[in-house]
Amino acid sequence: MKKYWRTIVISLVIVATISTFYIQGAMSSKNDVTFKFKTTSGNKEEIGNLVLQASYKNGDIYHPLYISKDGSTNPRSRFIIEDLIADPVPMEFEKYIQDYRKFMRGKVFDPSNYFEDDARLIYTDFSVKNRQVLTLQIDILDKQTNDSTSFEITTPTQANISWIQVNDVFVKNGEIKILVTSYLYNDEEELHVYTVNENKKELEVDSIIAKSEPGMSSIRIYNDSNKIQNEDYYLYKVDKYKNKSEDAESEIISSQAYLHNNLNNKVEEIDIANKLKSAMNSMILHGGEVFIPVHSANGLELNRYNIKKKQWGELTGSKLYLVNRISDGYSLFIGDLRTGKSLYEGKIIDENRENLNKDYSLTIDQIYSIY
């Protein structure tokens, strides 16, 4: 009897192995799709060190990939079952998993939940129980010793919360400030800044810096969700509508941009000229400046707002990388922030298009400049 069961087990292993081999082979040949940059104008050397972290969905399967001047590659070899059930791991988390495997176990791979400096890696996450009990989990890793500490803060909430999204984490002088969007059951949204005393392991302040009303207004955040280091400011916009509708384009009555200063906890409005109002959705926060790119017949005009001086002025000497969705894919723009001139313009195109379904989709998650 034992010999009989042993034969069955071996047969099942062989069948499973052969099936996996043929499934992977079939899927590989069927979905052998690559993406690359197609230059429209400018200097090709500008994309020499550029890597886009992306993924494309073909049918019901997500495929992670990196796109560079040499084309696209899968970030790692994976079983077909992993492609079916797993989200691609962002590039920066590949190193975290390799270096801090124990600390990273069970955590969400979203840069918004993390803070990092030379000494520490901090992870934050929220959970809601029975709509009105809020639990904040904070894990802190000492990168030098590889030791970690954890603590939880549980507090009652003032509203029925459906779920919570962490948008950014700021850490300085023993305080952890977390920018959070709370989604309520009545379809309202609240933008909070939770301030935690790291030493006392207590919640010091829960500040609501913006609210939206169902059908009347909405909130949008413009901080770089992939940046794990400190941002001195949180940049956000509140739109008010005349008749907000999911079925038609809503008429916007007003749009106002705000900055929350993480150093002094003050909120200020940004005075934006009427000619820039229509381009506010393209706002970019970089250090102590806010940029608003405006497309025109002459190219891309970059408008810069100095936060400390509270004025619009000349551009700084750096580069701007923009990836925009267009009707037939994505466009790539690299510009000089000092002059506003274009350094490179191109598109991301797919090869072997015959291997793609008509409803396939490509998503760009992050831009890296590797030196």
ABEGO torsion letter per residue (X at the ends): XAAAAAAAAAAAAAAAAAAAAAAAAAAAAAABBBBBBBBABEBAAAAAABBBBBBBBBEABBBBBBBBAAEBBBABBBBAAAAAABBBBBAAAAAAAAABAAAABGBBBBAAABBBBAABBBBBBBBBBGGABBBBBBBBBBAAAGBBBBBBBBBBBABBBABBBBABBBBBGGBBBBBBBBBBAAGBBBBBBBBBBAAAGBBABBBBABBBBBGABBBBBABBAABABBBABBBBBBBBBABBBAABBBBBABBBBBBBBAAAGBBBBBBBBAAAAAAAAABBBBEABBBBBBBBAAEBBBBBBBAAAGBBBBBBBBBBBBBBBBAAEBBBBBBBAAAGBBABBBBBBBBGAAABBAABBBBBABBBBBX
